Amino acid sequence: MRILKRDRRTILSQIAADFNDGASTSVSVRTVQRTVINMGSQSRRPTRVPLLTALHKALLLSWARQHYHWTVDDWKHVTWSDESRFQLYRTDARVRVWRQHH
């Protein structure tokens, strides 16, 4: 837990490798993961939320009021984008951080 508190972006394979360097016993990544989870931590994506200014809030409210009375047919003419990700391999190179359960 000290390692995770020092650097919350530390990956479990690095923690296992650090334990295995010079040790007479070996520790698997899965063992490290179970231990970290049992100690009350969880892996999450770091939050990156832009703060809304008063102008942003006013613009959002204005947009919502303009589109309040739209029908289903009106919405059918809107092109929706999807941000779903699909990965072919296990690693996705995304950064994760460890946090304590609240």
C-alpha positions as CSV (number, residue, x, y, z in Angstrom):
1,M,0.0,0.0,0.0
2,R,2.9,2.3,0.6
3,I,4.0,1.9,-3.0
4,L,0.5,2.8,-4.2
5,K,0.2,5.7,-1.9
6,R,3.5,7.1,-3.2
7,D,2.5,6.6,-6.9
8,R,-1.1,5.8,-7.6
9,R,-0.3,5.1,-11.3
10,T,2.0,2.2,-10.4
11,I,1.1,-0.9,-12.4
12,L,0.7,-4.2,-10.6
13,S,3.3,-6.0,-12.8
14,Q,5.9,-3.5,-11.6
15,I,5.0,-4.0,-8.0
16,A,5.3,-7.8,-8.5
17,A,8.7,-7.4,-10.3
18,D,10.0,-5.2,-7.4
19,F,9.0,-7.9,-4.9
20,N,10.6,-10.6,-7.0
21,D,13.9,-8.8,-7.4
22,G,16.3,-10.5,-5.0
23,A,13.6,-12.3,-3.1
24,S,13.7,-16.0,-2.3
25,T,10.1,-16.4,-3.1
26,S,8.1,-15.2,-6.2
27,V,4.9,-13.2,-6.1
28,S,2.5,-13.3,-9.0
29,V,0.7,-10.2,-10.4
30,R,-2.6,-11.8,-9.5
31,T,-1.5,-12.2,-5.9
32,V,-0.5,-8.5,-5.8
33,Q,-3.9,-7.6,-7.3
34,R,-5.8,-9.7,-4.7
35,T,-3.8,-8.2,-1.9
36,V,-4.4,-4.6,-3.1
37,I,-8.1,-5.1,-3.6
38,N,-8.4,-6.8,-0.1
39,M,-6.7,-3.8,1.4
40,G,-9.5,-1.6,0.1
41,S,-8.2,-0.1,-3.1
42,Q,-9.7,-0.2,-6.6
43,S,-8.4,0.6,-10.0
44,R,-10.2,3.5,-11.8
45,R,-9.6,5.8,-14.7
46,P,-8.3,9.2,-13.6
47,T,-10.9,11.9,-13.7
48,R,-10.5,14.7,-16.2
49,V,-13.6,16.8,-15.9
50,P,-13.5,20.4,-17.3
51,L,-15.1,22.9,-15.0
52,L,-18.3,24.5,-16.3
53,T,-18.3,28.2,-16.3
54,A,-21.4,30.3,-15.9
55,L,-21.3,30.9,-19.7
56,H,-21.2,27.2,-20.4
57,K,-24.1,26.6,-18.1
58,A,-26.1,29.3,-19.8
59,L,-25.4,28.0,-23.2
60,L,-26.4,24.4,-22.2
61,L,-29.6,25.7,-20.7
62,S,-30.4,27.7,-23.8
63,W,-29.7,24.7,-26.1
64,A,-32.0,22.5,-23.9
65,R,-34.8,25.0,-24.0
66,Q,-34.5,25.3,-27.9
67,H,-34.8,21.5,-28.3
68,Y,-37.3,20.8,-25.5
69,H,-40.3,20.4,-27.8
70,W,-38.5,18.2,-30.4
71,T,-40.4,15.1,-31.4
72,V,-38.9,11.6,-32.1
73,D,-39.0,12.4,-35.8
74,D,-36.9,15.6,-35.2
75,W,-34.3,13.5,-33.3
76,K,-34.2,10.9,-36.1
77,H,-32.5,13.6,-38.3
78,V,-29.6,14.0,-35.9
79,T,-26.4,12.0,-36.4
80,W,-25.2,10.5,-33.2
81,S,-21.6,9.7,-32.6
82,D,-20.5,6.8,-30.4
83,E,-17.3,6.8,-28.4
84,S,-17.3,3.1,-27.5
85,R,-13.8,1.5,-27.7
86,F,-13.0,-2.0,-28.8
87,Q,-9.7,-3.6,-28.3
88,L,-8.3,-6.6,-30.0
89,Y,-5.5,-7.2,-27.5
90,R,-5.5,-7.1,-23.7
91,T,-3.4,-4.0,-23.2
92,D,-5.1,-0.7,-24.2
93,A,-2.3,1.6,-22.9
94,R,-4.8,3.6,-20.8
95,V,-3.6,5.1,-17.5
96,R,-5.4,3.9,-14.4
97,V,-5.0,5.0,-10.8
98,W,-5.6,3.2,-7.5
99,R,-8.0,4.7,-5.1
100,Q,-9.3,3.7,-1.6
101,H,-12.9,2.6,-1.4
102,H,-15.2,5.3,0.1
